[in-house]
Amino acid sequence: MQIGLDATCTQCLATIRRAQLFFRESFKSSFHVEDGLLTNRFAPLIIGQDFGRDPCSVITQMYARGRLLVLEEVIAEDIGLQGHLERNLRPALMKPCYMGLPHLNYW
């Protein structure tokens, strides 16, 4: 599942992992979720990361009018950061749809 979030709408944020929503009342799947998102070949990938016990990364891109598109989540359980990067995130970024795109890392 791919989730597109409007970055200007603070009441529409949702966590990606396990589909737990922060704002259940205002989250509308028909509005916020779109399958088959395509990468923009002219925009950098933005990699968001959480370095907790179970590392998690999201691969995103900014689109027009401040819209943040979450293209993919990359999660790990009971693994260190180094293992997550080597076994999960790096292979995800090697997919043909992301190859050759510049990326920015945020944590």
Chimera marker file (.cmm) of the C-alpha trace (Angstrom):
<marker_set name="trace">
<marker id="1" x="0.000" y="0.000" z="0.000" r="1" g="1" b="0" radius="0.5"/>
<marker id="2" x="1.305" y="3.461" z="-0.822" r="1" g="1" b="0" radius="0.5"/>
<marker id="3" x="0.115" y="6.490" z="1.079" r="1" g="1" b="0" radius="0.5"/>
<marker id="4" x="0.114" y="10.069" z="-0.176" r="1" g="1" b="0" radius="0.5"/>
<marker id="5" x="-0.170" y="12.692" z="2.551" r="1" g="1" b="0" radius="0.5"/>
<marker id="6" x="-0.873" y="16.365" z="2.102" r="1" g="1" b="0" radius="0.5"/>
<marker id="7" x="2.017" y="17.983" z="4.002" r="1" g="1" b="0" radius="0.5"/>
<marker id="8" x="-0.061" y="21.118" z="4.653" r="1" g="1" b="0" radius="0.5"/>
<marker id="9" x="-2.799" y="19.239" z="6.531" r="1" g="1" b="0" radius="0.5"/>
<marker id="10" x="-1.627" y="18.510" z="10.079" r="1" g="1" b="0" radius="0.5"/>
<marker id="11" x="-4.834" y="16.656" z="10.959" r="1" g="1" b="0" radius="0.5"/>
<marker id="12" x="-4.422" y="14.115" z="8.162" r="1" g="1" b="0" radius="0.5"/>
<marker id="13" x="-1.170" y="12.508" z="9.269" r="1" g="1" b="0" radius="0.5"/>
<marker id="14" x="-1.039" y="8.749" z="9.606" r="1" g="1" b="0" radius="0.5"/>
<marker id="15" x="1.676" y="6.406" z="10.668" r="1" g="1" b="0" radius="0.5"/>
<marker id="16" x="2.670" y="3.993" z="7.950" r="1" g="1" b="0" radius="0.5"/>
<marker id="17" x="3.605" y="1.039" z="10.099" r="1" g="1" b="0" radius="0.5"/>
<marker id="18" x="0.737" y="-1.323" z="10.859" r="1" g="1" b="0" radius="0.5"/>
<marker id="19" x="-1.731" y="1.269" z="9.534" r="1" g="1" b="0" radius="0.5"/>
<marker id="20" x="-2.183" y="2.933" z="12.928" r="1" g="1" b="0" radius="0.5"/>
<marker id="21" x="-3.685" y="6.380" z="12.459" r="1" g="1" b="0" radius="0.5"/>
<marker id="22" x="-2.945" y="9.430" z="14.560" r="1" g="1" b="0" radius="0.5"/>
<marker id="23" x="-6.148" y="11.172" z="13.464" r="1" g="1" b="0" radius="0.5"/>
<marker id="24" x="-8.688" y="8.420" z="12.894" r="1" g="1" b="0" radius="0.5"/>
<marker id="25" x="-11.643" y="10.782" z="12.536" r="1" g="1" b="0" radius="0.5"/>
<marker id="26" x="-10.112" y="12.893" z="9.764" r="1" g="1" b="0" radius="0.5"/>
<marker id="27" x="-8.188" y="10.220" z="7.838" r="1" g="1" b="0" radius="0.5"/>
<marker id="28" x="-10.073" y="9.188" z="4.705" r="1" g="1" b="0" radius="0.5"/>
<marker id="29" x="-8.553" y="6.252" z="2.858" r="1" g="1" b="0" radius="0.5"/>
<marker id="30" x="-10.223" y="7.282" z="-0.400" r="1" g="1" b="0" radius="0.5"/>
<marker id="31" x="-8.500" y="10.684" z="-0.162" r="1" g="1" b="0" radius="0.5"/>
<marker id="32" x="-5.145" y="9.828" z="1.447" r="1" g="1" b="0" radius="0.5"/>
<marker id="33" x="-4.273" y="6.437" z="-0.084" r="1" g="1" b="0" radius="0.5"/>
<marker id="34" x="-3.482" y="5.909" z="-3.729" r="1" g="1" b="0" radius="0.5"/>
<marker id="35" x="-2.117" y="2.712" z="-5.213" r="1" g="1" b="0" radius="0.5"/>
<marker id="36" x="0.334" y="2.787" z="-8.090" r="1" g="1" b="0" radius="0.5"/>
<marker id="37" x="2.165" y="6.031" z="-7.329" r="1" g="1" b="0" radius="0.5"/>
<marker id="38" x="4.975" y="6.699" z="-9.795" r="1" g="1" b="0" radius="0.5"/>
<marker id="39" x="8.298" y="8.266" z="-8.952" r="1" g="1" b="0" radius="0.5"/>
<marker id="40" x="9.018" y="11.700" z="-10.338" r="1" g="1" b="0" radius="0.5"/>
<marker id="41" x="12.285" y="11.397" z="-12.278" r="1" g="1" b="0" radius="0.5"/>
<marker id="42" x="12.982" y="15.120" z="-11.699" r="1" g="1" b="0" radius="0.5"/>
<marker id="43" x="12.563" y="15.198" z="-7.902" r="1" g="1" b="0" radius="0.5"/>
<marker id="44" x="14.924" y="13.767" z="-5.290" r="1" g="1" b="0" radius="0.5"/>
<marker id="45" x="13.903" y="10.961" z="-3.013" r="1" g="1" b="0" radius="0.5"/>
<marker id="46" x="13.568" y="11.966" z="0.624" r="1" g="1" b="0" radius="0.5"/>
<marker id="47" x="14.479" y="9.185" z="3.050" r="1" g="1" b="0" radius="0.5"/>
<marker id="48" x="12.998" y="9.520" z="6.534" r="1" g="1" b="0" radius="0.5"/>
<marker id="49" x="14.395" y="7.274" z="9.237" r="1" g="1" b="0" radius="0.5"/>
<marker id="50" x="13.625" y="6.149" z="12.772" r="1" g="1" b="0" radius="0.5"/>
<marker id="51" x="16.589" y="4.585" z="14.533" r="1" g="1" b="0" radius="0.5"/>
<marker id="52" x="14.750" y="2.871" z="17.373" r="1" g="1" b="0" radius="0.5"/>
<marker id="53" x="15.041" y="-0.779" z="18.378" r="1" g="1" b="0" radius="0.5"/>
<marker id="54" x="13.085" y="-1.673" z="15.261" r="1" g="1" b="0" radius="0.5"/>
<marker id="55" x="14.534" y="0.662" z="12.592" r="1" g="1" b="0" radius="0.5"/>
<marker id="56" x="12.138" y="2.007" z="10.004" r="1" g="1" b="0" radius="0.5"/>
<marker id="57" x="12.611" y="4.075" z="6.867" r="1" g="1" b="0" radius="0.5"/>
<marker id="58" x="10.198" y="5.730" z="4.463" r="1" g="1" b="0" radius="0.5"/>
<marker id="59" x="11.010" y="6.596" z="0.878" r="1" g="1" b="0" radius="0.5"/>
<marker id="60" x="9.157" y="9.752" z="-0.112" r="1" g="1" b="0" radius="0.5"/>
<marker id="61" x="9.060" y="12.574" z="-2.665" r="1" g="1" b="0" radius="0.5"/>
<marker id="62" x="7.661" y="16.092" z="-2.535" r="1" g="1" b="0" radius="0.5"/>
<marker id="63" x="5.225" y="16.930" z="-5.300" r="1" g="1" b="0" radius="0.5"/>
<marker id="64" x="3.529" y="20.106" z="-6.370" r="1" g="1" b="0" radius="0.5"/>
<marker id="65" x="1.834" y="22.342" z="-3.809" r="1" g="1" b="0" radius="0.5"/>
<marker id="66" x="3.613" y="20.735" z="-0.830" r="1" g="1" b="0" radius="0.5"/>
<marker id="67" x="2.181" y="17.257" z="-1.249" r="1" g="1" b="0" radius="0.5"/>
<marker id="68" x="4.366" y="14.578" z="0.355" r="1" g="1" b="0" radius="0.5"/>
<marker id="69" x="4.063" y="11.168" z="-1.296" r="1" g="1" b="0" radius="0.5"/>
<marker id="70" x="5.158" y="8.143" z="0.705" r="1" g="1" b="0" radius="0.5"/>
<marker id="71" x="6.309" y="5.722" z="-1.983" r="1" g="1" b="0" radius="0.5"/>
<marker id="72" x="7.471" y="2.881" z="0.239" r="1" g="1" b="0" radius="0.5"/>
<marker id="73" x="8.016" y="1.937" z="3.859" r="1" g="1" b="0" radius="0.5"/>
<marker id="74" x="11.013" y="-0.193" z="4.787" r="1" g="1" b="0" radius="0.5"/>
<marker id="75" x="10.687" y="-1.741" z="8.234" r="1" g="1" b="0" radius="0.5"/>
<marker id="76" x="12.789" y="-4.081" z="10.321" r="1" g="1" b="0" radius="0.5"/>
<marker id="77" x="12.295" y="-5.846" z="13.611" r="1" g="1" b="0" radius="0.5"/>
<marker id="78" x="14.919" y="-6.811" z="16.172" r="1" g="1" b="0" radius="0.5"/>
<marker id="79" x="17.819" y="-5.707" z="14.000" r="1" g="1" b="0" radius="0.5"/>
<marker id="80" x="20.417" y="-2.986" z="14.409" r="1" g="1" b="0" radius="0.5"/>
<marker id="81" x="20.738" y="0.038" z="12.203" r="1" g="1" b="0" radius="0.5"/>
<marker id="82" x="23.667" y="-1.351" z="10.209" r="1" g="1" b="0" radius="0.5"/>
<marker id="83" x="21.761" y="-4.573" z="9.464" r="1" g="1" b="0" radius="0.5"/>
<marker id="84" x="18.652" y="-2.601" z="8.488" r="1" g="1" b="0" radius="0.5"/>
<marker id="85" x="20.633" y="-0.454" z="6.058" r="1" g="1" b="0" radius="0.5"/>
<marker id="86" x="22.431" y="-3.421" z="4.485" r="1" g="1" b="0" radius="0.5"/>
<marker id="87" x="19.545" y="-5.914" z="4.358" r="1" g="1" b="0" radius="0.5"/>
<marker id="88" x="16.506" y="-3.696" z="3.887" r="1" g="1" b="0" radius="0.5"/>
<marker id="89" x="17.016" y="-0.065" z="2.884" r="1" g="1" b="0" radius="0.5"/>
<marker id="90" x="19.889" y="-0.419" z="0.411" r="1" g="1" b="0" radius="0.5"/>
<marker id="91" x="18.123" y="-3.222" z="-1.547" r="1" g="1" b="0" radius="0.5"/>
<marker id="92" x="14.906" y="-1.160" z="-1.587" r="1" g="1" b="0" radius="0.5"/>
<marker id="93" x="16.781" y="1.815" z="-3.060" r="1" g="1" b="0" radius="0.5"/>
<marker id="94" x="18.263" y="-0.441" z="-5.748" r="1" g="1" b="0" radius="0.5"/>
<marker id="95" x="14.844" y="-1.067" z="-7.300" r="1" g="1" b="0" radius="0.5"/>
<marker id="96" x="14.588" y="0.156" z="-10.907" r="1" g="1" b="0" radius="0.5"/>
<marker id="97" x="12.029" y="2.831" z="-10.001" r="1" g="1" b="0" radius="0.5"/>
<marker id="98" x="14.559" y="4.553" z="-7.676" r="1" g="1" b="0" radius="0.5"/>
<marker id="99" x="17.790" y="3.968" z="-9.607" r="1" g="1" b="0" radius="0.5"/>
<marker id="100" x="19.621" y="7.138" z="-10.574" r="1" g="1" b="0" radius="0.5"/>
<marker id="101" x="17.518" y="9.466" z="-8.431" r="1" g="1" b="0" radius="0.5"/>
<marker id="102" x="19.314" y="11.732" z="-5.978" r="1" g="1" b="0" radius="0.5"/>
<marker id="103" x="18.218" y="11.341" z="-2.376" r="1" g="1" b="0" radius="0.5"/>
<marker id="104" x="18.153" y="13.347" z="0.840" r="1" g="1" b="0" radius="0.5"/>
<marker id="105" x="18.357" y="11.632" z="4.241" r="1" g="1" b="0" radius="0.5"/>
<marker id="106" x="16.449" y="12.845" z="7.305" r="1" g="1" b="0" radius="0.5"/>
<marker id="107" x="16.329" y="11.367" z="10.785" r="1" g="1" b="0" radius="0.5"/>
<link id1="1" id2="2" r="1" g="1" b="0" radius="0.2"/>
<link id1="2" id2="3" r="1" g="1" b="0" radius="0.2"/>
<link id1="3" id2="4" r="1" g="1" b="0" radius="0.2"/>
<link id1="4" id2="5" r="1" g="1" b="0" radius="0.2"/>
<link id1="5" id2="6" r="1" g="1" b="0" radius="0.2"/>
<link id1="6" id2="7" r="1" g="1" b="0" radius="0.2"/>
<link id1="7" id2="8" r="1" g="1" b="0" radius="0.2"/>
<link id1="8" id2="9" r="1" g="1" b="0" radius="0.2"/>
<link id1="9" id2="10" r="1" g="1" b="0" radius="0.2"/>
<link id1="10" id2="11" r="1" g="1" b="0" radius="0.2"/>
<link id1="11" id2="12" r="1" g="1" b="0" radius="0.2"/>
<link id1="12" id2="13" r="1" g="1" b="0" radius="0.2"/>
<link id1="13" id2="14" r="1" g="1" b="0" radius="0.2"/>
<link id1="14" id2="15" r="1" g="1" b="0" radius="0.2"/>
<link id1="15" id2="16" r="1" g="1" b="0" radius="0.2"/>
<link id1="16" id2="17" r="1" g="1" b="0" radius="0.2"/>
<link id1="17" id2="18" r="1" g="1" b="0" radius="0.2"/>
<link id1="18" id2="19" r="1" g="1" b="0" radius="0.2"/>
<link id1="19" id2="20" r="1" g="1" b="0" radius="0.2"/>
<link id1="20" id2="21" r="1" g="1" b="0" radius="0.2"/>
<link id1="21" id2="22" r="1" g="1" b="0" radius="0.2"/>
<link id1="22" id2="23" r="1" g="1" b="0" radius="0.2"/>
<link id1="23" id2="24" r="1" g="1" b="0" radius="0.2"/>
<link id1="24" id2="25" r="1" g="1" b="0" radius="0.2"/>
<link id1="25" id2="26" r="1" g="1" b="0" radius="0.2"/>
<link id1="26" id2="27" r="1" g="1" b="0" radius="0.2"/>
<link id1="27" id2="28" r="1" g="1" b="0" radius="0.2"/>
<link id1="28" id2="29" r="1" g="1" b="0" radius="0.2"/>
<link id1="29" id2="30" r="1" g="1" b="0" radius="0.2"/>
<link id1="30" id2="31" r="1" g="1" b="0" radius="0.2"/>
<link id1="31" id2="32" r="1" g="1" b="0" radius="0.2"/>
<link id1="32" id2="33" r="1" g="1" b="0" radius="0.2"/>
<link id1="33" id2="34" r="1" g="1" b="0" radius="0.2"/>
<link id1="34" id2="35" r="1" g="1" b="0" radius="0.2"/>
<link id1="35" id2="36" r="1" g="1" b="0" radius="0.2"/>
<link id1="36" id2="37" r="1" g="1" b="0" radius="0.2"/>
<link id1="37" id2="38" r="1" g="1" b="0" radius="0.2"/>
<link id1="38" id2="39" r="1" g="1" b="0" radius="0.2"/>
<link id1="39" id2="40" r="1" g="1" b="0" radius="0.2"/>
<link id1="40" id2="41" r="1" g="1" b="0" radius="0.2"/>
<link id1="41" id2="42" r="1" g="1" b="0" radius="0.2"/>
<link id1="42" id2="43" r="1" g="1" b="0" radius="0.2"/>
<link id1="43" id2="44" r="1" g="1" b="0" radius="0.2"/>
<link id1="44" id2="45" r="1" g="1" b="0" radius="0.2"/>
<link id1="45" id2="46" r="1" g="1" b="0" radius="0.2"/>
<link id1="46" id2="47" r="1" g="1" b="0" radius="0.2"/>
<link id1="47" id2="48" r="1" g="1" b="0" radius="0.2"/>
<link id1="48" id2="49" r="1" g="1" b="0" radius="0.2"/>
<link id1="49" id2="50" r="1" g="1" b="0" radius="0.2"/>
<link id1="50" id2="51" r="1" g="1" b="0" radius="0.2"/>
<link id1="51" id2="52" r="1" g="1" b="0" radius="0.2"/>
<link id1="52" id2="53" r="1" g="1" b="0" radius="0.2"/>
<link id1="53" id2="54" r="1" g="1" b="0" radius="0.2"/>
<link id1="54" id2="55" r="1" g="1" b="0" radius="0.2"/>
<link id1="55" id2="56" r="1" g="1" b="0" radius="0.2"/>
<link id1="56" id2="57" r="1" g="1" b="0" radius="0.2"/>
<link id1="57" id2="58" r="1" g="1" b="0" radius="0.2"/>
<link id1="58" id2="59" r="1" g="1" b="0" radius="0.2"/>
<link id1="59" id2="60" r="1" g="1" b="0" radius="0.2"/>
<link id1="60" id2="61" r="1" g="1" b="0" radius="0.2"/>
<link id1="61" id2="62" r="1" g="1" b="0" radius="0.2"/>
<link id1="62" id2="63" r="1" g="1" b="0" radius="0.2"/>
<link id1="63" id2="64" r="1" g="1" b="0" radius="0.2"/>
<link id1="64" id2="65" r="1" g="1" b="0" radius="0.2"/>
<link id1="65" id2="66" r="1" g="1" b="0" radius="0.2"/>
<link id1="66" id2="67" r="1" g="1" b="0" radius="0.2"/>
<link id1="67" id2="68" r="1" g="1" b="0" radius="0.2"/>
<link id1="68" id2="69" r="1" g="1" b="0" radius="0.2"/>
<link id1="69" id2="70" r="1" g="1" b="0" radius="0.2"/>
<link id1="70" id2="71" r="1" g="1" b="0" radius="0.2"/>
<link id1="71" id2="72" r="1" g="1" b="0" radius="0.2"/>
<link id1="72" id2="73" r="1" g="1" b="0" radius="0.2"/>
<link id1="73" id2="74" r="1" g="1" b="0" radius="0.2"/>
<link id1="74" id2="75" r="1" g="1" b="0" radius="0.2"/>
<link id1="75" id2="76" r="1" g="1" b="0" radius="0.2"/>
<link id1="76" id2="77" r="1" g="1" b="0" radius="0.2"/>
<link id1="77" id2="78" r="1" g="1" b="0" radius="0.2"/>
<link id1="78" id2="79" r="1" g="1" b="0" radius="0.2"/>
<link id1="79" id2="80" r="1" g="1" b="0" radius="0.2"/>
<link id1="80" id2="81" r="1" g="1" b="0" radius="0.2"/>
<link id1="81" id2="82" r="1" g="1" b="0" radius="0.2"/>
<link id1="82" id2="83" r="1" g="1" b="0" radius="0.2"/>
<link id1="83" id2="84" r="1" g="1" b="0" radius="0.2"/>
<link id1="84" id2="85" r="1" g="1" b="0" radius="0.2"/>
<link id1="85" id2="86" r="1" g="1" b="0" radius="0.2"/>
<link id1="86" id2="87" r="1" g="1" b="0" radius="0.2"/>
<link id1="87" id2="88" r="1" g="1" b="0" radius="0.2"/>
<link id1="88" id2="89" r="1" g="1" b="0" radius="0.2"/>
<link id1="89" id2="90" r="1" g="1" b="0" radius="0.2"/>
<link id1="90" id2="91" r="1" g="1" b="0" radius="0.2"/>
<link id1="91" id2="92" r="1" g="1" b="0" radius="0.2"/>
<link id1="92" id2="93" r="1" g="1" b="0" radius="0.2"/>
<link id1="93" id2="94" r="1" g="1" b="0" radius="0.2"/>
<link id1="94" id2="95" r="1" g="1" b="0" radius="0.2"/>
<link id1="95" id2="96" r="1" g="1" b="0" radius="0.2"/>
<link id1="96" id2="97" r="1" g="1" b="0" radius="0.2"/>
<link id1="97" id2="98" r="1" g="1" b="0" radius="0.2"/>
<link id1="98" id2="99" r="1" g="1" b="0" radius="0.2"/>
<link id1="99" id2="100" r="1" g="1" b="0" radius="0.2"/>
<link id1="100" id2="101" r="1" g="1" b="0" radius="0.2"/>
<link id1="101" id2="102" r="1" g="1" b="0" radius="0.2"/>
<link id1="102" id2="103" r="1" g="1" b="0" radius="0.2"/>
<link id1="103" id2="104" r="1" g="1" b="0" radius="0.2"/>
<link id1="104" id2="105" r="1" g="1" b="0" radius="0.2"/>
<link id1="105" id2="106" r="1" g="1" b="0" radius="0.2"/>
<link id1="106" id2="107" r="1" g="1" b="0" radius="0.2"/>
</marker_set>
